[in-house]
Amino acid sequence: MSIVTAIAVALSMSVSPGANPALIDPMDPAAGDFLDLDLDMYRQLGLEAYLDSSYPMAARYFLTYLSRNCTDENAIYNLACCYGLMEEPELAAIYLLRAVSAGFTDMNLIMSDPDFDAVREHQDFRDAIELLEGYITGPPDYDGARLMLDGSAAMPCLYSLPEGYDESSGALPLLVGLHGYGDSPENFMRLWGLFDSPDFIYACPRAPYPVLINGTIGWSWFTAPGSLDETIRLDMLSVEWVMTAIESMKDRFEVSEVYLIGFSQGCGLTWFTGLTRAEEFAGLIGLGGRLDTAYLPDSIIGDASDLRAFAANGTQDLSVRLEEAESAAAFLEEHGVEVTVSSWDGDHRIYRGILLEAQEWMENSIRETASQLD
């Protein structure tokens, strides 16, 4: 049985008034008033209510948000969590199936999330888990074993230059942006418009591995892990992918020093790249990300004693918990990195306020380095 079929069986066949075209008057000027709603406000209120343990209220806000944005798999998953915490196994199962149908694929989180502890042994929820285990993790039928081959390919790298840039004006810092899982360099380049009068070069390479999310192709820095040695080898290929982008920018422009900025999965790669190629960077900026230290043995970590980092996470981030970000910062400090830790009052996205704080940190670091050279 497919996920879509399972949902159809689980739900009643009635159509809600808001989704029934027969009840909509297209000539009514108020028919499209929903387009003026601040949907993100409802999502934020849902997260706040969830964190305040007000689960019925959180469910109301999430349902309001999803009624006009039904493809947000994370919001649907959060709604399923609310029903799990309210000890409603049937509703938790239904919305968990819907989350996966919308693109949610983190089976490890589903199996370990304490939000479902109260309903995990109920038959409705167990049936949903059994279905999802085959749907998410079931391998395709094929003959032979898999071998991951190293190779080379051309990749796009977008960049922006400071206003009035002149090659004769001398070297400039380079900030390389590493986008999150399923994102793209085109989207991550939008940070350029949020910086305050940037006096540096900003470049965004595209991750190597395509992923399908909500019917749209995005990109991932990491592929499915295998053995520990194979995973480390593949992770190092992503590091070299980033270094190729940096060397290409250096060939094209005069660069004084290099900084990395990464969000979510890109944050993890920022930490990984910085620790394994510490001598190449003046500083690292990591936002909303974790670090899996199992794939960072001491044998591949360089001398990071001259490296600086700015690490920040959202206090309401349900994708990367605050303690996970703090653990990553502690690991950096253990290996000699001078870490500045901050946070923002929000969820799993980049807010301009924290971006400007990171920019100020980087510019202060640049000035401090320049003063030491004088």
Kinemage of the C-alpha trace (Angstrom):
@kinemage 1
@onewidth
@group {chain A} dominant
@subgroup {mainchain}
@vectorlist {calphas} color= white
{ca met a 1} P 0.000 0.000 0.000
{ca ser a 2} L 1.368 3.426 -0.937
{ca ile a 3} L 1.562 6.352 1.485
{ca val a 4} L -1.122 8.221 -0.442
{ca thr a 5} L -3.439 5.189 -0.390
{ca ala a 6} L -2.856 4.718 3.330
{ca ile a 7} L -3.860 8.295 3.995
{ca ala a 8} L -6.953 7.949 1.851
{ca val a 9} L -8.014 4.836 3.761
{ca ala a 10} L -7.333 6.467 7.114
{ca leu a 11} L -9.304 9.630 6.405
{ca ser a 12} L -12.967 10.252 5.810
{ca met a 13} L -13.972 11.092 2.254
{ca ser a 14} L -15.645 14.374 3.213
{ca val a 15} L -14.229 17.605 1.812
{ca ser a 16} L -13.668 20.525 4.151
{ca pro a 17} L -15.518 23.734 3.206
{ca gly a 18} L -12.259 25.577 2.590
{ca ala a 19} L -11.256 22.985 -0.001
{ca asn a 20} L -14.629 22.657 -1.723
{ca pro a 21} L -14.735 24.660 -4.976
{ca ala a 22} L -18.554 24.540 -4.968
{ca leu a 23} L -18.604 26.726 -1.851
{ca ile a 24} L -16.279 29.405 -3.269
{ca asp a 25} L -17.740 32.455 -5.034
{ca pro a 26} L -15.029 33.609 -7.454
{ca met a 27} L -16.805 36.978 -7.854
{ca asp a 28} L -16.674 37.721 -4.125
{ca pro a 29} L -13.949 40.343 -3.542
{ca ala a 30} L -13.211 38.699 -0.202
{ca ala a 31} L -12.701 35.228 -1.712
{ca gly a 32} L -8.948 35.731 -1.891
{ca asp a 33} L -8.447 37.407 1.465
{ca phe a 34} L -6.435 34.400 2.604
{ca leu a 35} L -3.648 35.612 0.292
{ca asp a 36} L -3.055 38.500 2.674
{ca leu a 37} L -2.534 36.256 5.707
{ca asp a 38} L 0.876 36.282 7.366
{ca leu a 39} L 1.247 32.502 7.289
{ca asp a 40} L 4.686 32.537 8.814
{ca met a 41} L 3.204 34.194 11.895
{ca tyr a 42} L 0.941 31.174 12.429
{ca arg a 43} L 3.854 28.771 11.992
{ca gln a 44} L 5.870 30.759 14.523
{ca leu a 45} L 2.962 30.843 16.967
{ca gly a 46} L 2.618 27.087 16.550
{ca leu a 47} L 6.276 26.578 17.430
{ca glu a 48} L 5.970 28.854 20.446
{ca ala a 49} L 2.876 27.032 21.698
{ca tyr a 50} L 4.629 23.688 21.172
{ca leu a 51} L 7.637 24.841 23.209
{ca asp a 52} L 5.223 26.065 25.896
{ca ser a 53} L 3.624 22.576 26.009
{ca ser a 54} L 0.305 24.056 24.778
{ca tyr a 55} L -0.163 21.270 22.252
{ca pro a 56} L -3.848 21.786 21.306
{ca met a 57} L -3.129 25.460 20.634
{ca ala a 58} L 0.000 24.552 18.665
{ca ala a 59} L -2.068 22.146 16.549
{ca arg a 60} L -4.568 24.933 15.782
{ca tyr a 61} L -1.812 27.250 14.594
{ca phe a 62} L -0.101 24.560 12.522
{ca leu a 63} L -3.408 23.592 10.890
{ca thr a 64} L -4.112 27.242 10.063
{ca tyr a 65} L -0.655 27.578 8.521
{ca leu a 66} L -0.909 24.289 6.612
{ca ser a 67} L -4.370 25.093 5.273
{ca arg a 68} L -2.621 27.530 2.908
{ca asn a 69} L 0.802 25.878 2.703
{ca cys a 70} L 0.165 22.163 2.588
{ca thr a 71} L 3.637 21.135 1.299
{ca asp a 72} L 5.675 22.071 4.376
{ca glu a 73} L 6.694 18.593 5.533
{ca asn a 74} L 8.385 19.886 8.701
{ca ala a 75} L 5.249 21.714 9.846
{ca ile a 76} L 3.165 18.587 9.172
{ca tyr a 77} L 5.668 16.541 11.177
{ca asn a 78} L 5.466 19.061 14.027
{ca leu a 79} L 1.694 18.692 13.927
{ca ala a 80} L 2.057 14.903 14.193
{ca cys a 81} L 4.310 15.472 17.225
{ca cys a 82} L 1.596 17.576 18.852
{ca tyr a 83} L -0.898 14.728 18.477
{ca gly a 84} L 1.661 12.288 19.854
{ca leu a 85} L 2.113 14.474 22.922
{ca met a 86} L -1.691 14.757 23.266
{ca glu a 87} L -1.809 10.916 23.236
{ca glu a 88} L -3.895 10.788 20.055
{ca pro a 89} L -2.348 7.802 18.219
{ca glu a 90} L -4.700 7.795 15.218
{ca leu a 91} L -4.157 11.489 14.479
{ca ala a 92} L -0.419 11.190 15.137
{ca ala a 93} L -0.262 8.329 12.621
{ca ile a 94} L -2.326 10.181 9.997
{ca tyr a 95} L -0.216 13.325 10.127
{ca leu a 96} L 3.015 11.371 10.238
{ca leu a 97} L 1.973 9.643 7.006
{ca arg a 98} L 1.075 13.020 5.544
{ca ala a 99} L 4.465 14.450 6.528
{ca val a 100} L 6.267 11.650 4.721
{ca ser a 101} L 3.972 12.025 1.714
{ca ala a 102} L 4.993 15.709 1.614
{ca gly a 103} L 8.686 14.822 1.664
{ca phe a 104} L 9.752 14.142 5.268
{ca thr a 105} L 12.332 11.304 5.217
{ca asp a 106} L 14.166 11.309 8.558
{ca met a 107} L 13.264 7.802 9.728
{ca asn a 108} L 15.862 7.909 12.499
{ca leu a 109} L 14.111 10.917 14.039
{ca ile a 110} L 10.691 9.275 13.679
{ca met a 111} L 11.901 6.147 15.472
{ca ser a 112} L 13.610 8.022 18.323
{ca asp a 113} L 11.472 11.140 18.790
{ca pro a 114} L 10.196 11.182 22.399
{ca asp a 115} L 7.135 13.140 21.223
{ca phe a 116} L 5.703 9.815 20.062
{ca asp a 117} L 6.540 7.778 23.170
{ca ala a 118} L 2.954 7.916 24.476
{ca val a 119} L 1.471 6.498 21.248
{ca arg a 120} L 4.298 4.344 19.918
{ca glu a 121} L 2.774 1.040 21.068
{ca his a 122} L -0.737 1.787 19.828
{ca gln a 123} L -1.764 -0.347 16.856
{ca asp a 124} L -2.637 2.597 14.590
{ca phe a 125} L 0.767 4.132 15.121
{ca arg a 126} L 2.582 0.814 14.816
{ca asp a 127} L 0.848 0.194 11.481
{ca ala a 128} L 1.996 3.597 10.244
{ca ile a 129} L 5.584 2.927 11.320
{ca glu a 130} L 5.579 -0.465 9.608
{ca leu a 131} L 4.413 1.168 6.382
{ca leu a 132} L 6.972 3.965 6.627
{ca glu a 133} L 9.873 1.597 7.283
{ca gly a 134} L 9.309 0.006 3.899
{ca tyr a 135} L 8.539 3.269 2.150
{ca ile a 136} L 11.543 5.254 3.406
{ca thr a 137} L 14.263 2.668 3.944
{ca gly a 138} L 13.257 -0.171 1.635
{ca pro a 139} L 16.022 -0.615 -0.978
{ca pro a 140} L 15.130 -1.194 -4.642
{ca asp a 141} L 15.507 -4.660 -6.107
{ca tyr a 142} L 18.772 -4.968 -8.011
{ca asp a 143} L 21.593 -7.405 -8.609
{ca gly a 144} L 25.124 -6.625 -7.514
{ca ala a 145} L 26.845 -4.541 -4.869
{ca arg a 146} L 27.250 -0.773 -4.771
{ca leu a 147} L 30.587 0.955 -5.228
{ca met a 148} L 30.915 4.720 -4.804
{ca leu a 149} L 33.330 6.031 -7.425
{ca asp a 150} L 35.355 9.215 -7.233
{ca gly a 151} L 34.926 11.445 -10.242
{ca ser a 152} L 34.924 15.011 -11.437
{ca ala a 153} L 32.225 17.261 -12.830
{ca ala a 154} L 31.668 20.912 -13.602
{ca met a 155} L 29.575 22.720 -11.010
{ca pro a 156} L 28.008 26.185 -10.864
{ca cys a 157} L 29.268 28.704 -8.342
{ca leu a 158} L 27.418 32.009 -8.087
{ca tyr a 159} L 29.102 35.122 -6.732
{ca ser a 160} L 28.564 38.814 -6.031
{ca leu a 161} L 31.055 41.661 -5.784
{ca pro a 162} L 30.918 44.794 -3.615
{ca glu a 163} L 29.316 47.841 -5.165
{ca gly a 164} L 31.895 49.774 -7.157
{ca tyr a 165} L 34.351 46.864 -7.166
{ca asp a 166} L 37.585 47.657 -8.994
{ca glu a 167} L 40.260 45.024 -9.580
{ca ser a 168} L 42.921 47.656 -9.027
{ca ser a 169} L 41.702 48.375 -5.499
{ca gly a 170} L 43.541 45.395 -4.022
{ca ala a 171} L 42.663 42.107 -2.375
{ca leu a 172} L 39.310 41.531 -0.687
{ca pro a 173} L 38.095 38.890 1.780
{ca leu a 174} L 36.148 36.007 0.272
{ca leu a 175} L 33.060 34.652 2.045
{ca val a 176} L 31.892 31.275 0.722
{ca gly a 177} L 28.297 30.281 1.474
{ca leu a 178} L 27.328 26.626 1.917
{ca his a 179} L 23.580 26.122 1.568
{ca gly a 180} L 21.460 23.669 3.534
{ca tyr a 181} L 20.080 20.268 2.566
{ca gly a 182} L 17.758 20.445 -0.419
{ca asp a 183} L 18.580 24.106 -1.040
{ca ser a 184} L 20.407 25.745 -3.940
{ca pro a 185} L 23.094 28.389 -4.501
{ca glu a 186} L 20.467 30.557 -6.193
{ca asn a 187} L 18.488 30.712 -2.960
{ca phe a 188} L 21.522 31.067 -0.688
{ca met a 189} L 22.774 33.986 -2.772
{ca arg a 190} L 19.842 35.950 -1.335
{ca leu a 191} L 21.943 36.525 1.770
{ca trp a 192} L 23.898 39.050 -0.278
{ca gly a 193} L 20.922 41.410 -0.197
{ca leu a 194} L 20.694 41.093 3.599
{ca phe a 195} L 24.277 42.066 4.405
{ca asp a 196} L 24.977 45.666 5.414
{ca ser a 197} L 27.139 47.320 2.693
{ca pro a 198} L 29.369 44.245 2.272
{ca asp a 199} L 32.993 44.961 1.414
{ca phe a 200} L 33.872 41.391 0.502
{ca ile a 201} L 33.302 38.859 -2.272
{ca tyr a 202} L 30.459 36.420 -1.670
{ca ala a 203} L 30.363 33.076 -3.497
{ca cys a 204} L 27.939 30.138 -3.336
{ca pro a 205} L 28.918 26.788 -4.875
{ca arg a 206} L 26.262 24.149 -5.488
{ca ala a 207} L 26.363 20.895 -3.536
{ca pro a 208} L 27.096 17.763 -5.599
{ca tyr a 209} L 24.197 15.394 -4.854
{ca pro a 210} L 20.660 15.973 -6.195
{ca val a 211} L 17.680 15.271 -3.891
{ca leu a 212} L 13.948 15.458 -4.604
{ca ile a 213} L 11.948 17.488 -2.068
{ca asn a 214} L 8.282 18.306 -2.604
{ca gly a 215} L 8.678 17.554 -6.296
{ca thr a 216} L 11.574 20.002 -6.647
{ca ile a 217} L 15.226 19.167 -7.205
{ca gly a 218} L 17.505 20.439 -4.463
{ca trp a 219} L 21.088 19.630 -3.552
{ca ser a 220} L 22.893 17.876 -0.715
{ca trp a 221} L 26.512 18.033 0.412
{ca phe a 222} L 26.436 14.480 1.713
{ca thr a 223} L 25.148 11.204 0.309
{ca ala a 224} L 23.845 8.094 2.070
{ca pro a 225} L 26.487 6.892 4.531
{ca gly a 226} L 28.068 3.468 4.306
{ca ser a 227} L 30.902 2.204 6.449
{ca leu a 228} L 32.750 4.697 8.626
{ca asp a 229} L 35.771 4.766 6.298
{ca glu a 230} L 33.638 5.158 3.183
{ca thr a 231} L 31.569 7.955 4.750
{ca ile a 232} L 34.691 9.864 5.775
{ca arg a 233} L 36.087 9.457 2.254
{ca leu a 234} L 32.884 10.798 0.693
{ca asp a 235} L 32.730 13.670 3.190
{ca met a 236} L 36.282 14.611 2.243
{ca leu a 237} L 35.206 14.688 -1.410
{ca ser a 238} L 32.671 17.366 -0.445
{ca val a 239} L 35.472 19.252 1.294
{ca glu a 240} L 37.505 19.126 -1.919
{ca trp a 241} L 34.412 20.296 -3.828
{ca val a 242} L 34.357 23.402 -1.617
{ca met a 243} L 38.113 23.912 -1.941
{ca thr a 244} L 37.817 23.742 -5.742
{ca ala a 245} L 35.293 26.586 -5.620
{ca ile a 246} L 37.643 28.610 -3.404
{ca glu a 247} L 40.660 28.042 -5.653
{ca ser a 248} L 38.611 29.012 -8.698
{ca met a 249} L 37.563 32.272 -7.022
{ca lys a 250} L 41.198 32.948 -6.090
{ca asp a 251} L 42.229 32.402 -9.705
{ca arg a 252} L 39.660 34.965 -10.828
{ca phe a 253} L 39.986 37.582 -8.059
{ca glu a 254} L 42.640 38.804 -5.650
{ca val a 255} L 41.635 37.364 -2.268
{ca ser a 256} L 43.113 38.426 1.050
{ca glu a 257} L 41.536 35.798 3.322
{ca val a 258} L 38.753 33.219 3.202
{ca tyr a 259} L 35.725 32.737 5.457
{ca leu a 260} L 33.028 30.077 5.283
{ca ile a 261} L 29.377 30.567 6.213
{ca gly a 262} L 27.015 27.598 6.301
{ca phe a 263} L 23.433 26.971 7.340
{ca ser a 264} L 21.941 23.670 8.527
{ca gln a 265} L 23.704 20.873 6.582
{ca gly a 266} L 25.993 23.562 5.156
{ca cys a 267} L 26.906 24.485 8.733
{ca gly a 268} L 27.981 20.897 9.381
{ca leu a 269} L 30.166 20.998 6.274
{ca thr a 270} L 31.553 24.388 7.346
{ca trp a 271} L 32.761 22.876 10.623
{ca phe a 272} L 34.029 19.742 8.859
{ca thr a 273} L 35.885 21.701 6.165
{ca gly a 274} L 37.320 24.195 8.619
{ca leu a 275} L 38.698 21.535 10.940
{ca thr a 276} L 40.215 19.406 8.171
{ca arg a 277} L 41.633 22.348 6.166
{ca ala a 278} L 42.138 24.847 8.976
{ca glu a 279} L 45.188 26.463 7.395
{ca glu a 280} L 43.068 27.679 4.454
{ca phe a 281} L 40.636 29.791 6.479
{ca ala a 282} L 40.616 32.919 8.593
{ca gly a 283} L 37.237 32.128 10.121
{ca leu a 284} L 34.068 30.039 10.061
{ca ile a 285} L 30.428 31.019 10.521
{ca gly a 286} L 27.975 28.236 11.307
{ca leu a 287} L 24.239 28.849 11.678
{ca gly a 288} L 21.619 26.295 12.708
{ca gly a 289} L 23.719 23.173 12.279
{ca arg a 290} L 25.093 20.143 14.071
{ca leu a 291} L 28.363 18.227 13.718
{ca asp a 292} L 28.593 14.444 13.657
{ca thr a 293} L 31.954 13.974 15.322
{ca ala a 294} L 31.952 10.224 14.595
{ca tyr a 295} L 33.162 11.122 11.099
{ca leu a 296} L 35.903 13.464 12.339
{ca pro a 297} L 38.710 11.339 13.774
{ca asp a 298} L 41.750 13.198 15.069
{ca ser a 299} L 43.779 11.787 12.171
{ca ile a 300} L 42.072 14.135 9.671
{ca ile a 301} L 41.779 17.240 11.894
{ca gly a 302} L 44.454 19.850 11.271
{ca asp a 303} L 46.005 22.454 13.555
{ca ala a 304} L 43.047 24.766 14.226
{ca ser a 305} L 44.688 26.870 16.931
{ca asp a 306} L 44.694 29.989 14.712
{ca leu a 307} L 41.091 29.534 13.574
{ca arg a 308} L 38.086 31.572 14.728
{ca ala a 309} L 34.430 30.647 14.536
{ca phe a 310} L 31.027 32.226 15.054
{ca ala a 311} L 28.399 29.637 16.013
{ca ala a 312} L 24.697 30.402 16.450
{ca asn a 313} L 21.390 28.540 16.583
{ca gly a 314} L 17.704 29.365 16.951
{ca thr a 315} L 16.261 28.936 20.424
{ca gln a 316} L 13.086 27.480 18.870
{ca asp a 317} L 14.794 25.358 16.225
{ca leu a 318} L 13.126 21.932 16.136
{ca ser a 319} L 15.339 20.644 13.303
{ca val a 320} L 18.645 21.257 15.087
{ca arg a 321} L 18.278 21.459 18.838
{ca leu a 322} L 20.194 24.153 20.703
{ca glu a 323} L 22.155 21.559 22.643
{ca glu a 324} L 23.337 19.967 19.370
{ca ala a 325} L 24.695 23.306 18.170
{ca glu a 326} L 26.340 23.906 21.551
{ca ser a 327} L 27.952 20.465 21.370
{ca ala a 328} L 29.437 21.337 17.968
{ca ala a 329} L 30.834 24.604 19.349
{ca ala a 330} L 32.377 22.737 22.279
{ca phe a 331} L 34.037 20.275 19.880
{ca leu a 332} L 35.558 23.188 17.951
{ca glu a 333} L 36.917 24.692 21.165
{ca glu a 334} L 38.400 21.340 22.187
{ca his a 335} L 40.452 21.450 18.983
{ca gly a 336} L 41.804 24.946 19.554
{ca val a 337} L 39.240 27.083 17.707
{ca glu a 338} L 38.366 30.431 19.270
{ca val a 339} L 34.551 30.286 19.247
{ca thr a 340} L 32.039 33.087 19.670
{ca val a 341} L 28.623 31.613 20.540
{ca ser a 342} L 25.312 33.369 19.942
{ca ser a 343} L 21.653 32.543 19.305
{ca trp a 344} L 18.499 34.002 17.846
{ca asp a 345} L 14.927 33.891 19.065
{ca gly a 346} L 13.468 31.889 16.205
{ca asp a 347} L 13.299 28.610 14.353
{ca his a 348} L 15.248 26.841 11.594
{ca arg a 349} L 15.920 29.681 9.184
{ca ile a 350} L 18.322 32.591 8.896
{ca tyr a 351} L 17.130 35.855 10.409
{ca arg a 352} L 18.698 39.100 9.229
{ca gly a 353} L 19.569 40.103 12.783
{ca ile a 354} L 21.820 37.078 13.322
{ca leu a 355} L 23.287 37.458 9.839
{ca leu a 356} L 24.289 41.060 10.602
{ca glu a 357} L 25.780 39.904 13.910
{ca ala a 358} L 27.828 37.321 12.020
{ca gln a 359} L 28.899 39.972 9.497
{ca glu a 360} L 30.029 42.275 12.305
{ca trp a 361} L 31.978 39.401 13.859
{ca met a 362} L 33.695 38.686 10.523
{ca glu a 363} L 34.541 42.350 9.890
{ca asn a 364} L 35.979 42.688 13.403
{ca ser a 365} L 38.057 39.573 12.750
{ca ile a 366} L 39.305 41.059 9.465
{ca arg a 367} L 40.282 44.308 11.192
{ca glu a 368} L 42.040 42.446 13.996
{ca thr a 369} L 44.032 40.395 11.502
{ca ala a 370} L 44.988 43.551 9.592
{ca ser a 371} L 46.158 45.284 12.781
{ca gln a 372} L 48.351 42.317 13.654
{ca leu a 373} L 50.028 42.539 10.253
{ca asp a 374} L 50.759 46.269 10.570
